[in-house]
Amino acid sequence: MEIRNVAIIAHVDHGKTTLVDGLLKQSGTFRENQQVAERAMDSNDLERERGITILAKCTSVEWGGYRLNIVDTPGHADFGGEVERILSMVDGVVVLVDAAEGPMPQTKFVTQKALGLGLKPIVLINKADRPDGRPEEVLDECFDLLVALDANEEQLDFPVLYASAKEGWAVKDLGDSKDNLDPLFELITNHVPAPTVDEEAPFRMLVTTIESNPYLGRLLTGRVESGVLKTNDPVKGLSRGGDKIEDARATKIMAFRGLEREAIDEARAGDIVSVAGLVKSTVADTLATPEETIPLDAQPIDPPTISMTFAINSSPLAGRDGDKVQSRVIRDRLMKEIEGNVSIRVEDSPEADSYIVSGRGELQLGVLIETMRREGFELSISRPRVLFRKDEDSGDTLEPLEEVVVDVDEEFSGVVVEKIALRKGTMTDMRPSGGGKTRVTFHCPTRGLIGYHGEFLTDTRGTGIMNRIFHSYVPHKGEIPGRRNGVLIANSTGKSVAFAIWNLEARGAFFIGSGVDVYEGMVLGEHNRPNDLEVNPLKAKQLTNIRAAGSDEAVRLTPPRKMSLEQAIAYIDDDELVEVTPNHIRLRKRHLDPHERKKASRGKLAS
């Protein structure tokens, strides 16, 4: 059976995973009466809740005598580490673009990686039935994008299909009858080349993803570049530098068949398989026969741009929610994470019981924290910090710059331009995008964007869409103003009282309601003024035997401002932490004792 390996790449929410659902259904992978979850490839709870793909996944379908190995890649820039490795496994890409939104930053990012590897794209304009769709203009934008990314003549001569993944049809021309996805199956089998491999050469495979299976142990997934591997054959792991990592046996070989993995007796060159039995080898290493000494080339990974400190939960309420609270357990979990996630880096922090975790963006690290809290961990998280570099030639400090594409209603474009200019961003393009909306492109330092998303949604009344992607390292842009308001800090420990909060509401907006556990040094809300203010949330109404007029009025509190994990991390200042437990997200000062806080602020001023 002939093999075709293809990746589907697109911006977040353009319909990749829905398209894979359609291909699985129409290839006969599912029975007619089989119950299948919508977006079957997004199997992770967080992926389902957020509607995004976080982990790249493989599936395999049979159609017309061909086996199509299809890889669904993440569409979010923060998970770009997954995308780069996956592209080395495939021989062609389907670039999927929304018929209304057109090519977006992530489309550009992944397509650039694919073109650099010499892959020939198929352009699929999805959601072609949208009332606000503009398929012909979007096709021109796709061509302009490929030209801007230095595509060669062969890559620019790309085939185009119009589709609706949700309705399950694809056509070469919008006037054709819209029956099924067969035109896409035909195009993949005809346009994507068969893998160029040598079955006679010794076995070699580059590991692109890794996961842990409760029954088989570590499963290393990749494409077999040459040769044949049979169950129980001896294999060795080679590092990128060619050093031997370990000798082992392939105890189990699994191949993708639909959404399931099935055990097979042998893996042939060109197929995408998972191998069990290796203990130390990891992503970017090569699995080979024992006599092989030359590793396969591994794609370099873009460096992390931001870091956070993960520490043990040191608040008075520690240990009430989670069962994983020791620093040793946190360290083991982080080490397990970096085994499979090569775009995350973990180092020991100079402070006791804490670790510096670096990644591609706030969302990527936010997903890791959310996953850990669901596993029962309690953590203290610091404000994100940008990772600077030194210029080797001039010795100047360099910082990461991001390309930001903003879609907003025309009336809000002025305030967005003004706010991003304050954060040292420069506008590079501004054009109408139809339907009364404007698309504005900026280059802005990563530092300036930390904590901006919430303010952006407020400024655009929740209608704006912001997409960002790493662009380059540039000379340091100078000081960027931070949060303007101070916070309200609890000065005692106990349960918050409605009467106390009601009396304090004139001082600012609260993040908590009544009857909530609070402790000294916990952040309760945002002060109306720039300074921090210590308040007593436990003060109850003094009872007397004199009945005054209006004394029994019901206390009506303004609903508290609840924050999600990402909002909390973006909100805090350098002297604050987010306390994360399975059931609660609390904000607190780094130093709970007021005297320690004063001492720390004096030390900061002195330095």
GIFENSUL-V191591 format. One record per residue. N is the residue number from 1. PHI is phi in degrees with one decimal (* if undefined). NEAR is the number of other ideal C-beta (glycine too) atoms within 12 Angstrom. D_FIRST is the distance of its C-alpha to the first C-alpha in Angstrom with 2 decimals. Layout:
n=(N | N)
phi=(PHI | PHI)
near=(NEAR | NEAR)
d_first=(D_FIRST | D_FIRST)
This chain:
n=(1 | 2 | 3 | 4 | 5 | 6 | 7 | 8 | 9 | 10 | 11 | 12 | 13 | 14 | 15 | 16 | 17 | 18 | 19 | 20 | 21 | 22 | 23 | 24 | 25 | 26 | 27 | 28 | 29 | 30 | 31 | 32 | 33 | 34 | 35 | 36 | 37 | 38 | 39 | 40 | 41 | 42 | 43 | 44 | 45 | 46 | 47 | 48 | 49 | 50 | 51 | 52 | 53 | 54 | 55 | 56 | 57 | 58 | 59 | 60 | 61 | 62 | 63 | 64 | 65 | 66 | 67 | 68 | 69 | 70 | 71 | 72 | 73 | 74 | 75 | 76 | 77 | 78 | 79 | 80 | 81 | 82 | 83 | 84 | 85 | 86 | 87 | 88 | 89 | 90 | 91 | 92 | 93 | 94 | 95 | 96 | 97 | 98 | 99 | 100 | 101 | 102 | 103 | 104 | 105 | 106 | 107 | 108 | 109 | 110 | 111 | 112 | 113 | 114 | 115 | 116 | 117 | 118 | 119 | 120 | 121 | 122 | 123 | 124 | 125 | 126 | 127 | 128 | 129 | 130 | 131 | 132 | 133 | 134 | 135 | 136 | 137 | 138 | 139 | 140 | 141 | 142 | 143 | 144 | 145 | 146 | 147 | 148 | 149 | 150 | 151 | 152 | 153 | 154 | 155 | 156 | 157 | 158 | 159 | 160 | 161 | 162 | 163 | 164 | 165 | 166 | 167 | 168 | 169 | 170 | 171 | 172 | 173 | 174 | 175 | 176 | 177 | 178 | 179 | 180 | 181 | 182 | 183 | 184 | 185 | 186 | 187 | 188 | 189 | 190 | 191 | 192 | 193 | 194 | 195 | 196 | 197 | 198 | 199 | 200 | 201 | 202 | 203 | 204 | 205 | 206 | 207 | 208 | 209 | 210 | 211 | 212 | 213 | 214 | 215 | 216 | 217 | 218 | 219 | 220 | 221 | 222 | 223 | 224 | 225 | 226 | 227 | 228 | 229 | 230 | 231 | 232 | 233 | 234 | 235 | 236 | 237 | 238 | 239 | 240 | 241 | 242 | 243 | 244 | 245 | 246 | 247 | 248 | 249 | 250 | 251 | 252 | 253 | 254 | 255 | 256 | 257 | 258 | 259 | 260 | 261 | 262 | 263 | 264 | 265 | 266 | 267 | 268 | 269 | 270 | 271 | 272 | 273 | 274 | 275 | 276 | 277 | 278 | 279 | 280 | 281 | 282 | 283 | 284 | 285 | 286 | 287 | 288 | 289 | 290 | 291 | 292 | 293 | 294 | 295 | 296 | 297 | 298 | 299 | 300 | 301 | 302 | 303 | 304 | 305 | 306 | 307 | 308 | 309 | 310 | 311 | 312 | 313 | 314 | 315 | 316 | 317 | 318 | 319 | 320 | 321 | 322 | 323 | 324 | 325 | 326 | 327 | 328 | 329 | 330 | 331 | 332 | 333 | 334 | 335 | 336 | 337 | 338 | 339 | 340 | 341 | 342 | 343 | 344 | 345 | 346 | 347 | 348 | 349 | 350 | 351 | 352 | 353 | 354 | 355 | 356 | 357 | 358 | 359 | 360 | 361 | 362 | 363 | 364 | 365 | 366 | 367 | 368 | 369 | 370 | 371 | 372 | 373 | 374 | 375 | 376 | 377 | 378 | 379 | 380 | 381 | 382 | 383 | 384 | 385 | 386 | 387 | 388 | 389 | 390 | 391 | 392 | 393 | 394 | 395 | 396 | 397 | 398 | 399 | 400 | 401 | 402 | 403 | 404 | 405 | 406 | 407 | 408 | 409 | 410 | 411 | 412 | 413 | 414 | 415 | 416 | 417 | 418 | 419 | 420 | 421 | 422 | 423 | 424 | 425 | 426 | 427 | 428 | 429 | 430 | 431 | 432 | 433 | 434 | 435 | 436 | 437 | 438 | 439 | 440 | 441 | 442 | 443 | 444 | 445 | 446 | 447 | 448 | 449 | 450 | 451 | 452 | 453 | 454 | 455 | 456 | 457 | 458 | 459 | 460 | 461 | 462 | 463 | 464 | 465 | 466 | 467 | 468 | 469 | 470 | 471 | 472 | 473 | 474 | 475 | 476 | 477 | 478 | 479 | 480 | 481 | 482 | 483 | 484 | 485 | 486 | 487 | 488 | 489 | 490 | 491 | 492 | 493 | 494 | 495 | 496 | 497 | 498 | 499 | 500 | 501 | 502 | 503 | 504 | 505 | 506 | 507 | 508 | 509 | 510 | 511 | 512 | 513 | 514 | 515 | 516 | 517 | 518 | 519 | 520 | 521 | 522 | 523 | 524 | 525 | 526 | 527 | 528 | 529 | 530 | 531 | 532 | 533 | 534 | 535 | 536 | 537 | 538 | 539 | 540 | 541 | 542 | 543 | 544 | 545 | 546 | 547 | 548 | 549 | 550 | 551 | 552 | 553 | 554 | 555 | 556 | 557 | 558 | 559 | 560 | 561 | 562 | 563 | 564 | 565 | 566 | 567 | 568 | 569 | 570 | 571 | 572 | 573 | 574 | 575 | 576 | 577 | 578 | 579 | 580 | 581 | 582 | 583 | 584 | 585 | 586 | 587 | 588 | 589 | 590 | 591 | 592 | 593 | 594 | 595 | 596 | 597 | 598 | 599 | 600 | 601 | 602 | 603 | 604 | 605 | 606 | 607)
phi=(* | -73.2 | -109.1 | -130.2 | -107.6 | -137.9 | -110.2 | -105.5 | -121.6 | -169.1 | -75.2 | -58.6 | 73.8 | -93.0 | 109.8 | -59.4 | -66.9 | -65.6 | -63.5 | -62.1 | -53.8 | -63.0 | -65.0 | -63.6 | -68.3 | -79.4 | -88.4 | 83.6 | -66.9 | -100.9 | -68.7 | -55.9 | -98.6 | -74.9 | -83.4 | -127.1 | -65.3 | -64.6 | 52.0 | -58.1 | -73.3 | -82.8 | -88.4 | -79.4 | -54.2 | -64.0 | -64.8 | -67.5 | -66.3 | -88.8 | 69.1 | -129.2 | -96.0 | -105.2 | -108.5 | -66.6 | -133.4 | -106.9 | -145.3 | -144.4 | -129.8 | -108.9 | -151.3 | 56.1 | 84.3 | -112.8 | -104.1 | -102.0 | -89.6 | -111.0 | -112.3 | -95.3 | -100.4 | -65.4 | -103.1 | -106.6 | -56.5 | -65.3 | -106.2 | -62.0 | -58.3 | -66.5 | -63.4 | -58.4 | -70.3 | -62.1 | -62.7 | -73.2 | -91.0 | -113.7 | -113.3 | -160.8 | -133.7 | -101.5 | -90.3 | -100.4 | -128.1 | -70.1 | -67.4 | -101.3 | -80.5 | 75.5 | -64.8 | -114.8 | -54.0 | -70.4 | -58.2 | -63.2 | -60.6 | -74.2 | -62.2 | -59.8 | -63.6 | -66.8 | -63.3 | -62.3 | -87.0 | 81.5 | -77.9 | -93.7 | -84.9 | -111.7 | -95.8 | -118.4 | -91.6 | -89.1 | 56.5 | -67.2 | -93.4 | -65.7 | -62.8 | -97.0 | -68.3 | -140.2 | -55.2 | -67.1 | -65.0 | -63.7 | -61.5 | -61.7 | -64.3 | -64.3 | -63.5 | -60.7 | -63.5 | -65.8 | -63.6 | -63.9 | -92.8 | 61.4 | -68.3 | -82.9 | -56.9 | -64.1 | -71.9 | -75.0 | -88.1 | -91.0 | -77.8 | -126.6 | -129.5 | -108.6 | -148.6 | -131.2 | -61.1 | -66.8 | -86.0 | 79.7 | -138.5 | -144.2 | -139.9 | -79.1 | -134.6 | -62.8 | -83.8 | -70.4 | -73.7 | -97.4 | -102.5 | -156.2 | -97.3 | -55.1 | -56.2 | -71.9 | -57.9 | -62.4 | -64.3 | -63.8 | -67.9 | -88.7 | -93.6 | -82.7 | -70.7 | -67.3 | -60.1 | -86.9 | -139.3 | -121.7 | -71.7 | -80.8 | -72.6 | -62.6 | -65.3 | -146.4 | -147.8 | -92.6 | -77.9 | -110.2 | -139.2 | -139.1 | -149.7 | -110.6 | -115.2 | -61.8 | -101.1 | -105.4 | 82.5 | -77.5 | -109.6 | -102.7 | -109.0 | -174.6 | -98.5 | -72.8 | -81.3 | -155.0 | 77.0 | -132.7 | -119.2 | -109.2 | -56.1 | 74.4 | -66.2 | -72.1 | -136.2 | -132.2 | -97.2 | -116.1 | -77.9 | -59.8 | -84.2 | 95.2 | -81.0 | -74.5 | -97.3 | -166.1 | -108.1 | -155.7 | -123.0 | -79.5 | -68.8 | -152.9 | -119.6 | -117.1 | -122.9 | -81.9 | -132.7 | 66.7 | -87.8 | -100.6 | -103.4 | -120.3 | -71.8 | -126.1 | -81.4 | -147.3 | -108.1 | -104.6 | -53.5 | 101.6 | -85.6 | -100.2 | -136.1 | -116.8 | -118.7 | -107.7 | 120.8 | -101.2 | -103.0 | -106.9 | -61.1 | -141.1 | -59.1 | 78.5 | -88.1 | -109.9 | -97.1 | -151.3 | -67.0 | -56.8 | -83.8 | -72.6 | -124.8 | -104.5 | -77.7 | -79.5 | -66.7 | -108.6 | -66.9 | -66.2 | -99.5 | -60.2 | -73.9 | -65.2 | -116.1 | -134.7 | -136.4 | -136.0 | -97.4 | -101.2 | -129.5 | -67.7 | -77.9 | -106.9 | -80.3 | -60.7 | -95.9 | -60.8 | 85.3 | -79.3 | -102.5 | -96.6 | -111.2 | -119.8 | -121.4 | -79.6 | -63.4 | -63.3 | -68.2 | -63.7 | -62.3 | -60.2 | -66.8 | -67.0 | -65.3 | -66.7 | -63.6 | -73.9 | -60.7 | -101.4 | -111.4 | -74.1 | -88.4 | -109.5 | -123.7 | -126.1 | -131.3 | -71.3 | -91.3 | -60.9 | -78.1 | -67.1 | 54.6 | -146.0 | -136.1 | -94.2 | -111.0 | -113.2 | -153.6 | -81.3 | -178.4 | -62.0 | -66.0 | -60.8 | -71.0 | -62.2 | -66.0 | -62.9 | -63.6 | -61.5 | -62.9 | -66.3 | -66.8 | -71.6 | -86.5 | 100.5 | -85.4 | -116.5 | -140.6 | -113.9 | -115.6 | -90.0 | -64.0 | -61.8 | -119.5 | -82.4 | -90.8 | -89.6 | -129.9 | -104.1 | -73.1 | -63.8 | -83.8 | -93.2 | 80.7 | -72.0 | -79.9 | -113.1 | -130.1 | -71.2 | -113.5 | -118.5 | -91.2 | -117.1 | -112.2 | -118.5 | -109.2 | -136.8 | -63.0 | -52.8 | -65.6 | -98.6 | -63.8 | -61.8 | -68.8 | -67.4 | -60.2 | -64.1 | -65.7 | -72.0 | -63.2 | -62.5 | -94.0 | 68.0 | -91.2 | -120.9 | -80.5 | -111.0 | -161.9 | -149.0 | -150.6 | -69.6 | -117.1 | 85.8 | 67.1 | 73.6 | -106.5 | -122.5 | -106.7 | -118.7 | -111.8 | -127.4 | -113.3 | -137.5 | -61.9 | -56.2 | -55.0 | -69.6 | -89.5 | -64.7 | 85.1 | -86.0 | -58.9 | -62.3 | -64.3 | -61.4 | -65.2 | -65.1 | -63.2 | -102.6 | 54.1 | 78.1 | -99.2 | -78.5 | -122.9 | -121.2 | -122.8 | -134.7 | -153.7 | -58.6 | -110.4 | -171.6 | -98.1 | -131.8 | -56.5 | -51.8 | -92.2 | 92.7 | -69.1 | -119.4 | -62.7 | -97.6 | -65.9 | -86.0 | -98.6 | -81.9 | -125.7 | -94.4 | -115.7 | -70.2 | -105.6 | -154.1 | -113.7 | 159.6 | -108.9 | -64.0 | -114.8 | -58.5 | -60.7 | -65.9 | -64.9 | -59.2 | -70.1 | -94.1 | -60.6 | -67.9 | -83.9 | 165.1 | -92.7 | -94.3 | -97.2 | -126.5 | -104.6 | -87.4 | 72.3 | -104.3 | -66.2 | -128.6 | -142.3 | -59.1 | 94.1 | -79.6 | -84.2 | -99.0 | -175.5 | -105.3 | -74.4 | -70.9 | -113.8 | -70.5 | -91.2 | -78.1 | -134.8 | -87.7 | -132.6 | -108.2 | -85.9 | -104.8 | -71.7 | -89.4 | -71.0 | -73.9 | -93.6 | -128.9 | -94.8 | -102.1 | -91.9 | -96.3 | -63.5 | 77.2 | -70.0 | -104.4 | -62.8 | -68.9 | -83.5 | -111.6 | -96.6 | -68.4 | -56.2 | -68.1 | -87.2 | -80.1 | -115.2 | -78.5 | -58.9 | -63.4 | -64.0 | -64.2 | -63.9 | -73.5 | -78.1 | -64.7 | -98.5 | -62.9 | -94.5 | -125.7 | -134.4 | -104.5 | -91.3 | -113.0 | -130.7 | -54.2 | -114.5 | -138.3 | -124.5 | -118.4 | -104.7 | -149.7 | -79.3 | -59.6 | -102.3 | -74.6 | -78.4 | -60.4 | -67.0 | -64.3 | -63.2 | -63.1 | -61.4 | -65.4 | -69.5 | -65.7 | -62.7 | -67.8 | -64.9 | -66.6 | -79.7)
near=(20 | 23 | 38 | 38 | 44 | 50 | 48 | 53 | 49 | 48 | 39 | 39 | 30 | 41 | 39 | 48 | 42 | 33 | 47 | 46 | 33 | 38 | 42 | 39 | 29 | 29 | 31 | 17 | 29 | 22 | 11 | 10 | 6 | 14 | 9 | 20 | 18 | 19 | 30 | 29 | 37 | 31 | 23 | 26 | 15 | 28 | 30 | 18 | 16 | 27 | 21 | 33 | 42 | 38 | 34 | 46 | 37 | 41 | 38 | 37 | 35 | 26 | 30 | 19 | 12 | 24 | 31 | 45 | 44 | 49 | 44 | 45 | 49 | 45 | 46 | 43 | 43 | 41 | 43 | 42 | 43 | 44 | 49 | 35 | 40 | 44 | 37 | 39 | 43 | 43 | 35 | 38 | 45 | 50 | 52 | 53 | 51 | 41 | 36 | 31 | 39 | 41 | 40 | 41 | 36 | 42 | 48 | 36 | 42 | 48 | 42 | 34 | 36 | 42 | 30 | 21 | 27 | 20 | 35 | 32 | 48 | 42 | 45 | 47 | 48 | 46 | 34 | 37 | 25 | 26 | 11 | 20 | 26 | 26 | 32 | 18 | 23 | 36 | 29 | 19 | 30 | 40 | 26 | 17 | 34 | 34 | 19 | 17 | 25 | 14 | 29 | 17 | 11 | 15 | 31 | 21 | 16 | 34 | 28 | 35 | 40 | 36 | 48 | 32 | 42 | 23 | 25 | 28 | 29 | 43 | 29 | 24 | 17 | 23 | 9 | 17 | 13 | 22 | 16 | 24 | 38 | 26 | 29 | 44 | 34 | 23 | 30 | 43 | 30 | 19 | 30 | 33 | 22 | 24 | 28 | 16 | 27 | 17 | 22 | 11 | 21 | 27 | 38 | 35 | 47 | 37 | 46 | 47 | 39 | 36 | 31 | 19 | 20 | 9 | 13 | 21 | 20 | 33 | 35 | 47 | 42 | 44 | 44 | 46 | 40 | 30 | 28 | 29 | 41 | 23 | 23 | 17 | 28 | 24 | 41 | 33 | 40 | 35 | 26 | 24 | 15 | 19 | 17 | 23 | 26 | 24 | 23 | 28 | 22 | 39 | 27 | 31 | 38 | 32 | 34 | 38 | 26 | 30 | 29 | 18 | 27 | 16 | 24 | 25 | 18 | 22 | 40 | 30 | 28 | 32 | 41 | 48 | 45 | 42 | 50 | 34 | 31 | 36 | 20 | 23 | 37 | 36 | 36 | 34 | 38 | 42 | 53 | 41 | 27 | 20 | 17 | 26 | 17 | 20 | 27 | 31 | 17 | 27 | 28 | 16 | 26 | 29 | 24 | 35 | 42 | 41 | 34 | 45 | 36 | 42 | 36 | 32 | 38 | 27 | 36 | 22 | 30 | 29 | 20 | 19 | 25 | 28 | 16 | 28 | 31 | 21 | 26 | 14 | 25 | 38 | 27 | 19 | 32 | 37 | 21 | 23 | 32 | 27 | 28 | 28 | 38 | 35 | 41 | 40 | 28 | 31 | 22 | 20 | 25 | 11 | 19 | 12 | 23 | 29 | 37 | 28 | 40 | 32 | 42 | 42 | 41 | 43 | 38 | 40 | 45 | 37 | 37 | 43 | 42 | 32 | 31 | 34 | 34 | 23 | 25 | 22 | 37 | 38 | 49 | 41 | 46 | 34 | 30 | 42 | 28 | 34 | 28 | 23 | 22 | 15 | 15 | 9 | 8 | 11 | 11 | 16 | 20 | 25 | 33 | 40 | 32 | 43 | 34 | 41 | 39 | 43 | 35 | 34 | 26 | 24 | 16 | 28 | 30 | 19 | 23 | 42 | 29 | 18 | 36 | 38 | 21 | 25 | 33 | 27 | 35 | 25 | 25 | 21 | 18 | 23 | 20 | 18 | 30 | 22 | 19 | 15 | 26 | 29 | 34 | 40 | 32 | 38 | 31 | 41 | 39 | 44 | 32 | 34 | 43 | 40 | 32 | 40 | 34 | 27 | 29 | 37 | 23 | 18 | 27 | 30 | 14 | 15 | 23 | 33 | 31 | 38 | 37 | 43 | 41 | 38 | 30 | 19 | 26 | 28 | 21 | 24 | 27 | 14 | 12 | 25 | 17 | 24 | 25 | 16 | 22 | 26 | 36 | 39 | 38 | 42 | 27 | 24 | 19 | 23 | 21 | 34 | 28 | 27 | 25 | 34 | 38 | 24 | 21 | 35 | 29 | 17 | 28 | 28 | 26 | 38 | 37 | 37 | 27 | 28 | 18 | 28 | 27 | 40 | 33 | 29 | 35 | 40 | 46 | 45 | 38 | 34 | 27 | 20 | 15 | 16 | 17 | 32 | 25 | 28 | 33 | 25 | 42 | 29 | 20 | 19 | 17 | 12 | 11 | 8 | 7 | 8 | 9 | 12 | 7 | 7 | 15 | 10 | 11 | 10 | 20 | 13 | 26 | 20 | 14 | 24 | 25 | 19 | 27 | 24 | 35 | 33 | 26 | 36 | 42 | 34 | 35 | 39 | 31 | 21 | 29 | 35 | 37 | 45 | 46 | 48 | 33 | 25 | 16 | 30 | 35 | 40 | 42 | 40 | 38 | 34 | 26 | 33 | 20 | 20 | 14 | 17 | 26 | 17 | 16 | 21 | 21 | 13 | 13 | 15 | 9 | 8 | 7)
d_first=(0.00 | 3.83 | 6.52 | 9.96 | 12.98 | 16.01 | 19.48 | 21.94 | 25.43 | 28.72 | 32.27 | 33.26 | 33.50 | 31.72 | 29.11 | 25.93 | 25.63 | 26.49 | 23.74 | 21.10 | 22.76 | 22.27 | 18.53 | 18.15 | 20.41 | 19.04 | 15.36 | 16.78 | 16.48 | 20.21 | 22.05 | 24.60 | 27.51 | 26.11 | 28.53 | 26.97 | 29.19 | 29.46 | 27.77 | 25.64 | 24.44 | 28.12 | 28.63 | 31.59 | 35.09 | 36.30 | 33.34 | 34.11 | 37.84 | 37.67 | 34.80 | 33.14 | 30.04 | 31.23 | 28.27 | 24.93 | 22.20 | 18.43 | 16.38 | 12.79 | 11.86 | 9.22 | 10.28 | 9.80 | 6.14 | 5.75 | 6.57 | 10.11 | 12.25 | 15.71 | 18.93 | 22.23 | 24.98 | 28.73 | 30.86 | 34.08 | 35.54 | 36.69 | 33.14 | 32.17 | 31.61 | 28.43 | 27.22 | 27.82 | 25.76 | 22.77 | 22.53 | 21.92 | 18.48 | 17.12 | 16.66 | 18.22 | 20.69 | 21.83 | 25.63 | 26.98 | 30.71 | 33.26 | 34.83 | 38.28 | 38.29 | 36.30 | 34.98 | 36.57 | 37.21 | 34.08 | 31.91 | 33.76 | 33.39 | 29.61 | 29.00 | 31.27 | 29.23 | 25.96 | 27.72 | 29.18 | 25.75 | 24.97 | 22.43 | 22.54 | 23.46 | 22.77 | 26.03 | 26.00 | 29.57 | 29.61 | 32.50 | 33.29 | 35.32 | 37.75 | 41.36 | 42.04 | 38.80 | 39.21 | 35.73 | 37.06 | 39.12 | 36.30 | 34.08 | 36.96 | 37.24 | 33.53 | 34.13 | 37.34 | 35.61 | 33.01 | 35.93 | 37.93 | 35.10 | 35.10 | 31.71 | 31.14 | 31.06 | 27.26 | 27.08 | 29.97 | 28.26 | 26.12 | 24.81 | 26.53 | 25.89 | 28.53 | 27.63 | 29.10 | 26.79 | 29.43 | 29.54 | 25.76 | 25.75 | 24.93 | 26.40 | 26.86 | 30.55 | 32.76 | 34.14 | 30.85 | 30.38 | 29.01 | 26.66 | 23.47 | 21.04 | 18.75 | 20.24 | 19.07 | 15.41 | 15.64 | 17.50 | 15.15 | 12.12 | 14.73 | 17.07 | 15.31 | 14.22 | 11.12 | 12.60 | 15.04 | 14.85 | 16.07 | 14.49 | 17.78 | 20.09 | 21.54 | 19.89 | 21.01 | 20.37 | 22.70 | 23.85 | 23.95 | 24.99 | 26.76 | 27.86 | 29.80 | 28.74 | 31.68 | 30.00 | 27.81 | 29.96 | 28.63 | 24.93 | 23.88 | 20.87 | 19.28 | 16.38 | 15.81 | 17.19 | 17.03 | 16.69 | 15.55 | 17.59 | 18.29 | 20.57 | 24.22 | 23.63 | 26.57 | 26.04 | 28.64 | 29.19 | 30.45 | 32.42 | 32.24 | 35.19 | 33.56 | 35.67 | 34.36 | 34.30 | 33.43 | 31.90 | 29.86 | 27.14 | 23.80 | 25.04 | 22.06 | 18.56 | 17.43 | 14.31 | 14.64 | 13.64 | 15.76 | 19.20 | 19.10 | 18.15 | 16.89 | 17.67 | 14.95 | 16.01 | 14.41 | 13.23 | 11.34 | 12.49 | 11.44 | 10.86 | 13.97 | 15.69 | 19.29 | 21.29 | 24.57 | 27.48 | 28.93 | 32.35 | 33.45 | 30.53 | 30.01 | 28.60 | 28.42 | 28.50 | 25.99 | 24.52 | 24.33 | 25.06 | 28.84 | 29.74 | 28.24 | 31.06 | 29.75 | 28.31 | 25.87 | 27.68 | 28.11 | 29.04 | 32.77 | 33.69 | 36.44 | 39.60 | 41.06 | 43.86 | 45.80 | 46.94 | 48.63 | 50.53 | 49.32 | 52.29 | 53.49 | 55.21 | 58.92 | 60.46 | 62.97 | 60.39 | 57.78 | 56.13 | 56.93 | 53.42 | 50.84 | 50.46 | 48.92 | 51.81 | 52.28 | 51.35 | 49.52 | 47.14 | 46.60 | 45.89 | 43.31 | 41.47 | 41.52 | 40.25 | 37.33 | 36.59 | 36.52 | 34.03 | 31.25 | 32.94 | 33.58 | 35.50 | 38.26 | 40.98 | 43.58 | 46.93 | 50.08 | 52.83 | 56.44 | 57.54 | 57.38 | 54.57 | 52.48 | 49.36 | 48.43 | 44.96 | 43.61 | 40.76 | 39.63 | 41.78 | 43.81 | 40.94 | 38.71 | 41.67 | 42.76 | 39.43 | 39.82 | 43.42 | 42.52 | 39.82 | 42.40 | 45.15 | 42.94 | 42.38 | 46.20 | 47.19 | 50.48 | 50.71 | 53.07 | 51.36 | 53.10 | 53.00 | 50.04 | 51.11 | 49.65 | 48.63 | 50.66 | 50.10 | 52.53 | 52.22 | 52.13 | 54.30 | 56.91 | 56.83 | 56.66 | 55.05 | 51.78 | 50.30 | 46.96 | 47.02 | 44.76 | 43.85 | 44.84 | 43.97 | 46.23 | 46.12 | 49.52 | 51.91 | 54.25 | 57.28 | 55.80 | 54.60 | 58.05 | 58.19 | 54.65 | 55.50 | 58.78 | 57.26 | 54.51 | 57.18 | 59.20 | 56.20 | 56.16 | 53.30 | 53.45 | 52.20 | 49.94 | 49.13 | 50.34 | 49.25 | 49.29 | 45.93 | 47.03 | 48.44 | 51.45 | 49.35 | 49.55 | 46.90 | 48.54 | 46.91 | 48.67 | 48.42 | 49.91 | 50.30 | 48.29 | 51.71 | 52.94 | 50.04 | 50.43 | 52.06 | 52.06 | 49.45 | 51.85 | 54.62 | 52.29 | 51.45 | 55.20 | 56.13 | 53.61 | 54.46 | 50.91 | 49.38 | 48.27 | 44.74 | 44.52 | 41.45 | 41.83 | 39.85 | 40.89 | 42.14 | 43.99 | 46.88 | 50.32 | 53.95 | 55.47 | 56.70 | 59.71 | 60.83 | 59.09 | 61.13 | 59.84 | 60.63 | 64.00 | 65.10 | 66.16 | 65.31 | 67.32 | 67.39 | 68.54 | 71.67 | 71.58 | 69.34 | 69.07 | 67.84 | 68.16 | 70.89 | 70.69 | 74.30 | 73.66 | 70.53 | 72.40 | 75.20 | 72.82 | 70.72 | 73.02 | 71.88 | 68.18 | 64.94 | 63.90 | 60.42 | 61.63 | 63.52 | 66.23 | 65.87 | 63.29 | 63.55 | 64.72 | 65.95 | 68.08 | 66.14 | 63.48 | 62.80 | 63.80 | 63.53 | 64.06 | 67.64 | 69.07 | 70.35 | 68.89 | 70.31 | 69.13 | 71.41 | 71.92 | 72.54 | 73.35 | 70.94 | 72.81 | 76.19 | 77.20 | 79.92 | 83.38 | 84.94 | 88.70 | 91.11 | 91.91 | 90.02 | 89.45 | 88.51 | 84.71 | 84.12 | 81.71 | 79.43 | 75.77 | 73.77 | 70.91 | 68.30 | 65.97 | 62.36 | 61.02 | 58.46 | 55.33 | 52.93 | 49.21 | 48.07 | 47.09 | 50.38 | 52.40 | 50.82 | 51.44 | 55.00 | 56.50 | 58.61 | 58.68 | 61.28 | 59.31 | 56.39 | 54.07 | 54.30 | 50.97 | 50.85 | 48.57 | 51.03 | 52.99 | 52.87 | 56.33 | 57.80 | 60.38 | 62.38 | 61.30 | 64.87 | 66.03 | 69.66 | 71.60 | 73.54 | 70.36 | 69.04 | 72.24 | 72.15 | 68.51 | 69.32 | 72.43 | 70.38 | 67.88 | 70.76 | 72.34 | 69.17)
